[in-house]
Amino acid sequence: MNFKVYIGNPPYQHGNRSIYQEFIRQAYSIGAEYACLIVNNNWIEGNTHKKTREFLINNGLHTIVNYNEPGEVFEGVHVAVSIVQYAPKG
């Protein structure tokens, strides 16, 4: 089964392990032409999620809408998020 559009707000972590980047890659593995996810914004800078950043850059990164203030998007949730749009099929 192929999907044209992959949209989601995946879980950001499981216990102490960050897992949202697995959902970013999943859009590619299911053959989605377009993807739009709202995720933790810690992939944008630093070395911890450098592979996720490189994956997005190399797989059709189109738009980033970044919300630096925790709780700015989801009231009461103290996480800064970004909305990322990309085209896994290029």
C-alpha positions in Angstrom: 0.0 0.0 0.0 1.3 3.4 -0.9 0.3 6.8 0.6 0.4 10.1 -1.2 0.4 12.2 1.9 1.8 11.3 5.4 0.6 13.7 8.1 1.1 13.3 11.8 2.0 14.3 15.3 4.0 11.3 16.4 5.1 10.6 20.0 8.3 12.4 20.7 9.9 9.9 23.0 9.5 6.5 24.7 10.9 6.6 28.2 14.2 8.4 27.9 14.6 7.5 24.2 13.7 9.9 21.4 11.6 8.2 18.8 9.9 10.9 16.6 12.8 10.6 14.0 11.7 7.0 13.3 8.3 8.5 12.1 10.1 11.0 9.9 11.9 8.1 8.2 8.8 6.0 8.0 7.2 8.4 5.4 10.0 7.4 3.1 9.7 3.7 3.7 6.0 3.7 3.0 6.4 5.6 -0.3 4.7 8.8 0.7 5.0 11.6 -1.9 4.6 14.3 0.7 5.0 14.4 4.5 4.1 17.0 7.2 4.9 16.3 10.8 4.9 18.3 14.0 7.8 17.1 16.1 10.2 18.2 18.8 12.4 20.9 17.4 15.7 19.6 18.8 16.6 18.1 15.4 17.2 21.6 14.0 20.5 22.3 15.8 23.3 20.4 17.5 24.8 17.0 17.1 22.2 14.8 18.9 19.8 14.6 16.0 22.3 15.4 13.2 21.3 12.3 11.2 17.7 13.3 11.3 18.6 16.8 10.0 20.7 15.3 7.2 18.0 12.8 6.3 15.5 15.7 5.9 17.9 17.8 3.9 18.7 14.9 1.6 15.0 13.8 1.2 13.1 16.8 0.0 13.0 19.2 3.0 10.6 21.9 1.9 9.4 24.0 4.9 10.2 24.4 8.6 7.9 26.3 10.9 9.7 26.6 14.2 8.1 27.4 17.6 10.9 28.1 20.0 8.7 28.7 23.0 7.7 25.5 24.9 3.9 25.5 25.1 3.5 27.9 22.2 1.6 25.2 20.1 0.3 22.8 22.7 -0.7 24.7 25.8 0.6 23.1 29.0 3.1 20.9 27.1 6.6 22.2 27.8 8.2 21.2 24.5 9.3 23.5 21.7 8.2 22.0 18.4 8.5 22.5 14.7 6.3 21.6 11.8 8.3 20.1 9.0 7.2 19.5 5.4 9.2 17.3 3.1 8.8 15.2 0.0 10.3 11.7 0.7 10.0 10.7 -2.9 11.7 13.9 -4.1 
